[in-house]
Amino acid sequence: MNYSEHISINSSIRFGNPCIKGTRITVYDVLGWLASGMTFSQILADYHELNDEQLKACLGFAADKEHKFRIAS
């Protein structure tokens, strides 16, 4: 998935945290909801401006960030 179609970083929105385009909802928000046990269906029911692809983009963004993470020796 090309998450850049759905995720943007703008220093004037939410302190430059990655957000779903056209919203102020951060990737961190979505990951937190999922970690707390919410399902995609529950998130979509609460946030009608979001769609399934945007939620998947948040997971893709987080996976890519984790893949690039390196611990300095």
Distance bins in CASP14 RR format, pairs under 12 A and 6 or more apart:
PFRMAT RR
TARGET T0000
AUTHOR 0000-0000-0000
RMODE 2
METHOD distances of the structure
MODEL  1
1 7 0 0 0 0 0 1 0 0 0 0 0
1 52 0 0 0 0 0 1 0 0 0 0 0
1 53 0 0 0 0 1 0 0 0 0 0 0
1 54 0 0 0 0 0 1 0 0 0 0 0
1 55 0 0 0 0 0 1 0 0 0 0 0
1 56 1 0 0 1 0 0 0 0 0 0 0
1 57 1 0 0 1 0 0 0 0 0 0 0
1 58 0 0 0 0 0 1 0 0 0 0 0
1 59 0 0 0 0 1 0 0 0 0 0 0
1 60 1 0 1 0 0 0 0 0 0 0 0
1 61 0 0 0 0 1 0 0 0 0 0 0
1 62 0 0 0 0 0 1 0 0 0 0 0
1 63 0 0 0 0 1 0 0 0 0 0 0
1 64 0 0 0 0 1 0 0 0 0 0 0
2 53 0 0 0 0 0 1 0 0 0 0 0
2 56 0 0 0 0 0 1 0 0 0 0 0
2 57 0 0 0 0 1 0 0 0 0 0 0
2 60 0 0 0 0 1 0 0 0 0 0 0
2 61 0 0 0 0 0 1 0 0 0 0 0
2 64 0 0 0 0 0 1 0 0 0 0 0
3 9 0 0 0 0 0 1 0 0 0 0 0
3 18 0 0 0 0 1 0 0 0 0 0 0
3 19 0 0 0 0 0 1 0 0 0 0 0
3 20 0 0 0 0 1 0 0 0 0 0 0
3 21 0 0 0 0 0 1 0 0 0 0 0
3 27 0 0 0 0 1 0 0 0 0 0 0
3 30 0 0 0 0 0 1 0 0 0 0 0
3 53 0 0 0 0 1 0 0 0 0 0 0
3 54 0 0 0 0 1 0 0 0 0 0 0
3 55 0 0 0 0 0 1 0 0 0 0 0
3 56 0 0 0 0 1 0 0 0 0 0 0
3 57 1 0 1 0 0 0 0 0 0 0 0
3 58 1 0 0 1 0 0 0 0 0 0 0
3 59 0 0 0 0 1 0 0 0 0 0 0
3 60 1 0 1 0 0 0 0 0 0 0 0
3 61 1 0 1 0 0 0 0 0 0 0 0
3 62 0 0 0 0 1 0 0 0 0 0 0
3 63 0 0 0 0 1 0 0 0 0 0 0
3 64 1 0 0 1 0 0 0 0 0 0 0
3 65 0 0 0 0 0 1 0 0 0 0 0
4 18 0 0 0 0 0 1 0 0 0 0 0
4 20 0 0 0 0 0 1 0 0 0 0 0
4 21 0 0 0 0 1 0 0 0 0 0 0
4 57 0 0 0 0 1 0 0 0 0 0 0
4 60 0 0 0 0 0 1 0 0 0 0 0
4 61 0 0 0 0 1 0 0 0 0 0 0
4 64 0 0 0 0 1 0 0 0 0 0 0
5 20 0 0 0 0 0 1 0 0 0 0 0
5 21 1 0 0 1 0 0 0 0 0 0 0
5 51 0 0 0 0 0 1 0 0 0 0 0
5 53 0 0 0 0 1 0 0 0 0 0 0
5 54 0 0 0 0 1 0 0 0 0 0 0
5 56 0 0 0 0 0 1 0 0 0 0 0
5 57 1 0 0 1 0 0 0 0 0 0 0
5 60 0 0 0 0 0 1 0 0 0 0 0
5 61 0 0 0 0 0 1 0 0 0 0 0
6 18 0 0 0 0 0 1 0 0 0 0 0
6 19 0 0 0 0 1 0 0 0 0 0 0
6 20 1 0 0 1 0 0 0 0 0 0 0
6 21 1 0 1 0 0 0 0 0 0 0 0
6 22 0 0 0 0 1 0 0 0 0 0 0
6 23 0 0 0 0 1 0 0 0 0 0 0
6 25 0 0 0 0 0 1 0 0 0 0 0
6 27 0 0 0 0 1 0 0 0 0 0 0
6 30 0 0 0 0 0 1 0 0 0 0 0
6 50 0 0 0 0 1 0 0 0 0 0 0
6 51 0 0 0 0 1 0 0 0 0 0 0
6 52 0 0 0 0 0 1 0 0 0 0 0
6 53 1 0 0 1 0 0 0 0 0 0 0
6 54 1 0 1 0 0 0 0 0 0 0 0
6 55 0 0 0 0 1 0 0 0 0 0 0
6 56 0 0 0 0 1 0 0 0 0 0 0
6 57 1 1 0 0 0 0 0 0 0 0 0
6 58 1 0 0 1 0 0 0 0 0 0 0
6 59 0 0 0 0 0 1 0 0 0 0 0
6 60 0 0 0 0 1 0 0 0 0 0 0
6 61 0 0 0 0 1 0 0 0 0 0 0
7 13 0 0 0 0 0 1 0 0 0 0 0
7 16 0 0 0 0 0 1 0 0 0 0 0
7 17 0 0 0 0 0 1 0 0 0 0 0
7 18 1 0 1 0 0 0 0 0 0 0 0
7 19 1 0 0 1 0 0 0 0 0 0 0
7 20 1 0 0 1 0 0 0 0 0 0 0
7 21 1 0 0 1 0 0 0 0 0 0 0
7 22 0 0 0 0 0 1 0 0 0 0 0
7 23 0 0 0 0 0 1 0 0 0 0 0
7 25 0 0 0 0 0 1 0 0 0 0 0
7 26 0 0 0 0 1 0 0 0 0 0 0
7 27 1 0 0 1 0 0 0 0 0 0 0
7 28 0 0 0 0 0 1 0 0 0 0 0
7 30 0 0 0 0 0 1 0 0 0 0 0
7 53 0 0 0 0 0 1 0 0 0 0 0
7 54 0 0 0 0 1 0 0 0 0 0 0
7 55 0 0 0 0 0 1 0 0 0 0 0
7 56 0 0 0 0 0 1 0 0 0 0 0
7 57 1 0 1 0 0 0 0 0 0 0 0
7 58 1 0 0 1 0 0 0 0 0 0 0
7 59 0 0 0 0 0 1 0 0 0 0 0
7 60 0 0 0 0 1 0 0 0 0 0 0
7 61 1 0 1 0 0 0 0 0 0 0 0
7 62 0 0 0 0 1 0 0 0 0 0 0
7 64 0 0 0 0 1 0 0 0 0 0 0
7 65 0 0 0 0 0 1 0 0 0 0 0
8 14 0 0 0 0 0 1 0 0 0 0 0
8 16 0 0 0 0 1 0 0 0 0 0 0
8 17 0 0 0 0 0 1 0 0 0 0 0
8 18 1 0 0 1 0 0 0 0 0 0 0
8 19 1 0 0 1 0 0 0 0 0 0 0
8 20 1 0 0 1 0 0 0 0 0 0 0
8 21 1 0 1 0 0 0 0 0 0 0 0
8 22 1 0 0 1 0 0 0 0 0 0 0
8 23 0 0 0 0 1 0 0 0 0 0 0
8 24 0 0 0 0 0 1 0 0 0 0 0
8 25 0 0 0 0 0 1 0 0 0 0 0
8 26 0 0 0 0 0 1 0 0 0 0 0
8 27 0 0 0 0 0 1 0 0 0 0 0
8 54 0 0 0 0 0 1 0 0 0 0 0
8 57 0 0 0 0 0 1 0 0 0 0 0
8 61 0 0 0 0 0 1 0 0 0 0 0
9 15 0 0 0 0 0 1 0 0 0 0 0
9 16 1 0 1 0 0 0 0 0 0 0 0
9 17 1 0 0 1 0 0 0 0 0 0 0
9 18 1 0 1 0 0 0 0 0 0 0 0
9 19 1 0 0 1 0 0 0 0 0 0 0
9 20 0 0 0 0 0 1 0 0 0 0 0
9 21 0 0 0 0 0 1 0 0 0 0 0
9 26 0 0 0 0 1 0 0 0 0 0 0
9 27 0 0 0 0 1 0 0 0 0 0 0
9 61 0 0 0 0 0 1 0 0 0 0 0
9 65 0 0 0 0 0 1 0 0 0 0 0
10 16 1 0 0 1 0 0 0 0 0 0 0
10 17 0 0 0 0 1 0 0 0 0 0 0
10 18 0 0 0 0 1 0 0 0 0 0 0
10 19 1 0 0 1 0 0 0 0 0 0 0
10 20 0 0 0 0 0 1 0 0 0 0 0
10 21 0 0 0 0 1 0 0 0 0 0 0
10 22 0 0 0 0 1 0 0 0 0 0 0
10 23 0 0 0 0 0 1 0 0 0 0 0
10 24 0 0 0 0 0 1 0 0 0 0 0
10 26 0 0 0 0 0 1 0 0 0 0 0
11 17 0 0 0 0 1 0 0 0 0 0 0
11 18 0 0 0 0 0 1 0 0 0 0 0
11 19 0 0 0 0 0 1 0 0 0 0 0
12 19 0 0 0 0 0 1 0 0 0 0 0
12 24 0 0 0 0 0 1 0 0 0 0 0
13 19 1 0 1 0 0 0 0 0 0 0 0
13 20 0 0 0 0 0 1 0 0 0 0 0
13 21 0 0 0 0 0 1 0 0 0 0 0
13 22 0 0 0 0 1 0 0 0 0 0 0
13 23 0 0 0 0 1 0 0 0 0 0 0
13 24 1 0 0 1 0 0 0 0 0 0 0
13 25 0 0 0 0 0 1 0 0 0 0 0
13 26 0 0 0 0 1 0 0 0 0 0 0
14 20 0 0 0 0 0 1 0 0 0 0 0
14 22 0 0 0 0 0 1 0 0 0 0 0
14 23 0 0 0 0 1 0 0 0 0 0 0
14 24 1 0 1 0 0 0 0 0 0 0 0
14 25 0 0 0 0 1 0 0 0 0 0 0
14 26 1 0 1 0 0 0 0 0 0 0 0
14 27 0 0 0 0 0 1 0 0 0 0 0
14 28 0 0 0 0 1 0 0 0 0 0 0
14 29 0 0 0 0 1 0 0 0 0 0 0
15 24 0 0 0 0 0 1 0 0 0 0 0
15 26 0 0 0 0 1 0 0 0 0 0 0
15 28 0 0 0 0 0 1 0 0 0 0 0
16 24 0 0 0 0 0 1 0 0 0 0 0
16 26 0 0 0 0 1 0 0 0 0 0 0
16 27 0 0 0 0 0 1 0 0 0 0 0
16 28 0 0 0 0 0 1 0 0 0 0 0
17 23 0 0 0 0 0 1 0 0 0 0 0
17 24 0 0 0 0 1 0 0 0 0 0 0
17 25 0 0 0 0 0 1 0 0 0 0 0
17 26 1 0 1 0 0 0 0 0 0 0 0
17 27 1 0 0 1 0 0 0 0 0 0 0
17 28 1 0 0 1 0 0 0 0 0 0 0
17 29 0 0 0 0 1 0 0 0 0 0 0
17 30 0 0 0 0 0 1 0 0 0 0 0
17 31 0 0 0 0 0 1 0 0 0 0 0
17 58 0 0 0 0 0 1 0 0 0 0 0
17 61 0 0 0 0 0 1 0 0 0 0 0
18 24 0 0 0 0 0 1 0 0 0 0 0
18 25 0 0 0 0 0 1 0 0 0 0 0
18 26 1 0 0 1 0 0 0 0 0 0 0
18 27 1 0 1 0 0 0 0 0 0 0 0
18 28 1 0 0 1 0 0 0 0 0 0 0
18 29 0 0 0 0 0 1 0 0 0 0 0
18 30 0 0 0 0 0 1 0 0 0 0 0
18 31 0 0 0 0 0 1 0 0 0 0 0
18 54 0 0 0 0 0 1 0 0 0 0 0
18 57 0 0 0 0 1 0 0 0 0 0 0
18 58 0 0 0 0 1 0 0 0 0 0 0
18 60 0 0 0 0 0 1 0 0 0 0 0
18 61 1 0 0 1 0 0 0 0 0 0 0
18 62 0 0 0 0 1 0 0 0 0 0 0
18 64 0 0 0 0 0 1 0 0 0 0 0
18 65 0 0 0 0 1 0 0 0 0 0 0
19 25 1 0 0 1 0 0 0 0 0 0 0
19 26 1 0 1 0 0 0 0 0 0 0 0
19 27 1 0 0 1 0 0 0 0 0 0 0
19 28 0 0 0 0 1 0 0 0 0 0 0
19 29 0 0 0 0 1 0 0 0 0 0 0
19 30 0 0 0 0 1 0 0 0 0 0 0
19 49 0 0 0 0 0 1 0 0 0 0 0
19 50 0 0 0 0 0 1 0 0 0 0 0
19 54 0 0 0 0 0 1 0 0 0 0 0
19 57 0 0 0 0 0 1 0 0 0 0 0
19 58 0 0 0 0 1 0 0 0 0 0 0
19 61 0 0 0 0 0 1 0 0 0 0 0
20 26 1 0 0 1 0 0 0 0 0 0 0
20 27 1 0 0 1 0 0 0 0 0 0 0
20 28 0 0 0 0 0 1 0 0 0 0 0
20 29 0 0 0 0 1 0 0 0 0 0 0
20 30 1 0 0 1 0 0 0 0 0 0 0
20 31 0 0 0 0 0 1 0 0 0 0 0
20 43 0 0 0 0 0 1 0 0 0 0 0
20 47 0 0 0 0 1 0 0 0 0 0 0
20 49 0 0 0 0 1 0 0 0 0 0 0
20 50 1 0 0 1 0 0 0 0 0 0 0
20 51 0 0 0 0 1 0 0 0 0 0 0
20 53 0 0 0 0 0 1 0 0 0 0 0
20 54 1 0 1 0 0 0 0 0 0 0 0
20 55 0 0 0 0 1 0 0 0 0 0 0
20 56 0 0 0 0 0 1 0 0 0 0 0
20 57 1 0 0 1 0 0 0 0 0 0 0
20 58 1 0 0 1 0 0 0 0 0 0 0
20 61 0 0 0 0 1 0 0 0 0 0 0
21 27 0 0 0 0 0 1 0 0 0 0 0
21 49 0 0 0 0 0 1 0 0 0 0 0
21 50 0 0 0 0 0 1 0 0 0 0 0
21 51 0 0 0 0 0 1 0 0 0 0 0
21 53 0 0 0 0 0 1 0 0 0 0 0
21 54 0 0 0 0 1 0 0 0 0 0 0
21 57 0 0 0 0 1 0 0 0 0 0 0
21 58 0 0 0 0 0 1 0 0 0 0 0
21 61 0 0 0 0 0 1 0 0 0 0 0
22 49 0 0 0 0 1 0 0 0 0 0 0
22 50 0 0 0 0 0 1 0 0 0 0 0
22 51 0 0 0 0 0 1 0 0 0 0 0
22 54 0 0 0 0 1 0 0 0 0 0 0
23 29 0 0 0 0 1 0 0 0 0 0 0
23 30 0 0 0 0 0 1 0 0 0 0 0
23 47 0 0 0 0 1 0 0 0 0 0 0
23 48 0 0 0 0 0 1 0 0 0 0 0
23 49 1 0 1 0 0 0 0 0 0 0 0
23 50 1 0 0 1 0 0 0 0 0 0 0
23 51 0 0 0 0 0 1 0 0 0 0 0
23 54 0 0 0 0 1 0 0 0 0 0 0
23 55 0 0 0 0 0 1 0 0 0 0 0
23 57 0 0 0 0 0 1 0 0 0 0 0
23 58 0 0 0 0 0 1 0 0 0 0 0
24 47 0 0 0 0 0 1 0 0 0 0 0
24 49 0 0 0 0 0 1 0 0 0 0 0
24 50 0 0 0 0 0 1 0 0 0 0 0
25 31 0 0 0 0 0 1 0 0 0 0 0
25 32 0 0 0 0 0 1 0 0 0 0 0
25 33 0 0 0 0 1 0 0 0 0 0 0
25 43 0 0 0 0 1 0 0 0 0 0 0
25 44 0 0 0 0 0 1 0 0 0 0 0
25 46 0 0 0 0 0 1 0 0 0 0 0
25 47 1 0 0 1 0 0 0 0 0 0 0
25 48 0 0 0 0 0 1 0 0 0 0 0
25 49 1 0 0 1 0 0 0 0 0 0 0
25 50 1 0 0 1 0 0 0 0 0 0 0
25 51 0 0 0 0 0 1 0 0 0 0 0
25 54 0 0 0 0 1 0 0 0 0 0 0
25 55 0 0 0 0 1 0 0 0 0 0 0
25 57 0 0 0 0 0 1 0 0 0 0 0
25 58 0 0 0 0 1 0 0 0 0 0 0
26 32 0 0 0 0 1 0 0 0 0 0 0
26 33 0 0 0 0 0 1 0 0 0 0 0
26 54 0 0 0 0 0 1 0 0 0 0 0
26 58 0 0 0 0 1 0 0 0 0 0 0
26 61 0 0 0 0 0 1 0 0 0 0 0
26 62 0 0 0 0 0 1 0 0 0 0 0
27 33 0 0 0 0 0 1 0 0 0 0 0
27 34 0 0 0 0 0 1 0 0 0 0 0
27 54 0 0 0 0 1 0 0 0 0 0 0
27 55 0 0 0 0 0 1 0 0 0 0 0
27 56 0 0 0 0 0 1 0 0 0 0 0
27 57 0 0 0 0 1 0 0 0 0 0 0
27 58 1 0 1 0 0 0 0 0 0 0 0
27 59 0 0 0 0 1 0 0 0 0 0 0
27 60 0 0 0 0 1 0 0 0 0 0 0
27 61 1 0 1 0 0 0 0 0 0 0 0
27 62 1 0 0 1 0 0 0 0 0 0 0
27 63 0 0 0 0 0 1 0 0 0 0 0
27 64 0 0 0 0 0 1 0 0 0 0 0
27 65 0 0 0 0 1 0 0 0 0 0 0
27 66 0 0 0 0 0 1 0 0 0 0 0
28 34 0 0 0 0 0 1 0 0 0 0 0
28 35 0 0 0 0 0 1 0 0 0 0 0
28 58 0 0 0 0 1 0 0 0 0 0 0
28 61 0 0 0 0 0 1 0 0 0 0 0
28 62 0 0 0 0 1 0 0 0 0 0 0
28 65 0 0 0 0 0 1 0 0 0 0 0
29 35 0 0 0 0 0 1 0 0 0 0 0
29 36 0 0 0 0 0 1 0 0 0 0 0
29 38 0 0 0 0 0 1 0 0 0 0 0
29 43 0 0 0 0 1 0 0 0 0 0 0
29 46 0 0 0 0 0 1 0 0 0 0 0
29 47 0 0 0 0 1 0 0 0 0 0 0
29 50 0 0 0 0 0 1 0 0 0 0 0
29 54 0 0 0 0 0 1 0 0 0 0 0
29 55 0 0 0 0 0 1 0 0 0 0 0
29 58 0 0 0 0 1 0 0 0 0 0 0
29 62 0 0 0 0 0 1 0 0 0 0 0
30 36 0 0 0 0 0 1 0 0 0 0 0
30 37 0 0 0 0 0 1 0 0 0 0 0
30 38 0 0 0 0 1 0 0 0 0 0 0
30 40 0 0 0 0 1 0 0 0 0 0 0
30 42 0 0 0 0 0 1 0 0 0 0 0
30 43 1 0 0 1 0 0 0 0 0 0 0
30 44 0 0 0 0 0 1 0 0 0 0 0
30 46 0 0 0 0 0 1 0 0 0 0 0
30 47 0 0 0 0 1 0 0 0 0 0 0
30 50 0 0 0 0 1 0 0 0 0 0 0
30 52 0 0 0 0 0 1 0 0 0 0 0
30 54 0 0 0 0 1 0 0 0 0 0 0
30 55 1 0 0 1 0 0 0 0 0 0 0
30 56 0 0 0 0 1 0 0 0 0 0 0
30 57 0 0 0 0 1 0 0 0 0 0 0
30 58 1 0 1 0 0 0 0 0 0 0 0
30 59 0 0 0 0 1 0 0 0 0 0 0
30 60 0 0 0 0 0 1 0 0 0 0 0
30 61 0 0 0 0 1 0 0 0 0 0 0
30 62 0 0 0 0 1 0 0 0 0 0 0
31 37 0 0 0 0 0 1 0 0 0 0 0
31 38 0 0 0 0 0 1 0 0 0 0 0
31 43 0 0 0 0 0 1 0 0 0 0 0
31 55 0 0 0 0 1 0 0 0 0 0 0
31 57 0 0 0 0 0 1 0 0 0 0 0
31 58 1 0 0 1 0 0 0 0 0 0 0
31 59 1 0 0 1 0 0 0 0 0 0 0
31 60 0 0 0 0 0 1 0 0 0 0 0
31 61 0 0 0 0 1 0 0 0 0 0 0
31 62 1 0 1 0 0 0 0 0 0 0 0
31 63 0 0 0 0 0 1 0 0 0 0 0
31 65 0 0 0 0 0 1 0 0 0 0 0
31 66 0 0 0 0 0 1 0 0 0 0 0
32 38 0 0 0 0 1 0 0 0 0 0 0
32 43 0 0 0 0 0 1 0 0 0 0 0
32 55 0 0 0 0 0 1 0 0 0 0 0
32 58 0 0 0 0 1 0 0 0 0 0 0
32 59 0 0 0 0 0 1 0 0 0 0 0
32 62 0 0 0 0 0 1 0 0 0 0 0
33 39 0 0 0 0 1 0 0 0 0 0 0
33 40 0 0 0 0 1 0 0 0 0 0 0
33 41 0 0 0 0 0 1 0 0 0 0 0
33 42 1 0 0 1 0 0 0 0 0 0 0
33 43 1 0 1 0 0 0 0 0 0 0 0
33 44 0 0 0 0 0 1 0 0 0 0 0
33 45 0 0 0 0 0 1 0 0 0 0 0
33 46 0 0 0 0 1 0 0 0 0 0 0
33 47 0 0 0 0 1 0 0 0 0 0 0
33 50 0 0 0 0 0 1 0 0 0 0 0
33 55 0 0 0 0 1 0 0 0 0 0 0
33 58 0 0 0 0 1 0 0 0 0 0 0
33 59 0 0 0 0 0 1 0 0 0 0 0
34 40 0 0 0 0 1 0 0 0 0 0 0
34 41 0 0 0 0 0 1 0 0 0 0 0
34 42 0 0 0 0 1 0 0 0 0 0 0
34 43 1 0 0 1 0 0 0 0 0 0 0
34 55 0 0 0 0 1 0 0 0 0 0 0
34 56 0 0 0 0 0 1 0 0 0 0 0
34 58 0 0 0 0 1 0 0 0 0 0 0
34 59 1 0 0 1 0 0 0 0 0 0 0
34 62 0 0 0 0 1 0 0 0 0 0 0
35 43 0 0 0 0 0 1 0 0 0 0 0
35 58 0 0 0 0 0 1 0 0 0 0 0
35 59 0 0 0 0 0 1 0 0 0 0 0
35 62 0 0 0 0 0 1 0 0 0 0 0
36 42 0 0 0 0 0 1 0 0 0 0 0
36 43 0 0 0 0 0 1 0 0 0 0 0
37 43 0 0 0 0 1 0 0 0 0 0 0
38 44 0 0 0 0 1 0 0 0 0 0 0
38 45 0 0 0 0 1 0 0 0 0 0 0
38 46 0 0 0 0 1 0 0 0 0 0 0
38 47 0 0 0 0 0 1 0 0 0 0 0
38 50 0 0 0 0 0 1 0 0 0 0 0
38 55 0 0 0 0 0 1 0 0 0 0 0
39 45 0 0 0 0 1 0 0 0 0 0 0
39 46 0 0 0 0 0 1 0 0 0 0 0
39 52 0 0 0 0 0 1 0 0 0 0 0
39 55 0 0 0 0 1 0 0 0 0 0 0
40 46 0 0 0 0 0 1 0 0 0 0 0
40 47 0 0 0 0 0 1 0 0 0 0 0
40 50 0 0 0 0 1 0 0 0 0 0 0
40 51 0 0 0 0 1 0 0 0 0 0 0
40 52 1 0 0 1 0 0 0 0 0 0 0
40 53 0 0 0 0 0 1 0 0 0 0 0
40 54 0 0 0 0 0 1 0 0 0 0 0
40 55 1 0 1 0 0 0 0 0 0 0 0
40 56 0 0 0 0 1 0 0 0 0 0 0
40 58 0 0 0 0 0 1 0 0 0 0 0
40 59 0 0 0 0 1 0 0 0 0 0 0
41 47 0 0 0 0 0 1 0 0 0 0 0
41 50 0 0 0 0 0 1 0 0 0 0 0
41 51 0 0 0 0 0 1 0 0 0 0 0
41 52 0 0 0 0 1 0 0 0 0 0 0
41 55 0 0 0 0 0 1 0 0 0 0 0
42 50 0 0 0 0 0 1 0 0 0 0 0
42 55 0 0 0 0 0 1 0 0 0 0 0
43 49 0 0 0 0 0 1 0 0 0 0 0
43 50 1 0 0 1 0 0 0 0 0 0 0
43 51 0 0 0 0 0 1 0 0 0 0 0
43 52 0 0 0 0 1 0 0 0 0 0 0
43 54 0 0 0 0 1 0 0 0 0 0 0
43 55 1 0 0 1 0 0 0 0 0 0 0
43 56 0 0 0 0 0 1 0 0 0 0 0
43 58 0 0 0 0 1 0 0 0 0 0 0
43 59 0 0 0 0 0 1 0 0 0 0 0
44 50 1 0 1 0 0 0 0 0 0 0 0
44 51 1 0 0 1 0 0 0 0 0 0 0
44 52 1 0 0 1 0 0 0 0 0 0 0
44 53 0 0 0 0 0 1 0 0 0 0 0
44 54 0 0 0 0 1 0 0 0 0 0 0
44 55 1 0 0 1 0 0 0 0 0 0 0
44 56 0 0 0 0 0 1 0 0 0 0 0
46 55 0 0 0 0 0 1 0 0 0 0 0
47 54 0 0 0 0 1 0 0 0 0 0 0
47 55 0 0 0 0 1 0 0 0 0 0 0
47 58 0 0 0 0 0 1 0 0 0 0 0
48 54 0 0 0 0 0 1 0 0 0 0 0
49 55 0 0 0 0 0 1 0 0 0 0 0
50 56 0 0 0 0 0 1 0 0 0 0 0
50 57 0 0 0 0 0 1 0 0 0 0 0
50 58 0 0 0 0 1 0 0 0 0 0 0
51 57 0 0 0 0 1 0 0 0 0 0 0
51 58 0 0 0 0 0 1 0 0 0 0 0
52 58 0 0 0 0 0 1 0 0 0 0 0
52 59 0 0 0 0 0 1 0 0 0 0 0
53 59 0 0 0 0 0 1 0 0 0 0 0
53 60 0 0 0 0 0 1 0 0 0 0 0
54 60 0 0 0 0 0 1 0 0 0 0 0
54 61 0 0 0 0 0 1 0 0 0 0 0
55 61 0 0 0 0 0 1 0 0 0 0 0
55 62 0 0 0 0 0 1 0 0 0 0 0
56 62 0 0 0 0 0 1 0 0 0 0 0
56 63 0 0 0 0 0 1 0 0 0 0 0
57 63 0 0 0 0 0 1 0 0 0 0 0
57 64 0 0 0 0 0 1 0 0 0 0 0
58 64 0 0 0 0 0 1 0 0 0 0 0
58 65 0 0 0 0 0 1 0 0 0 0 0
59 65 0 0 0 0 0 1 0 0 0 0 0
59 66 0 0 0 0 0 1 0 0 0 0 0
60 66 0 0 0 0 1 0 0 0 0 0 0
60 67 0 0 0 0 1 0 0 0 0 0 0
60 68 0 0 0 0 0 1 0 0 0 0 0
61 67 0 0 0 0 0 1 0 0 0 0 0
61 68 0 0 0 0 0 1 0 0 0 0 0
62 68 0 0 0 0 0 1 0 0 0 0 0
62 69 0 0 0 0 0 1 0 0 0 0 0
63 69 0 0 0 0 0 1 0 0 0 0 0
END
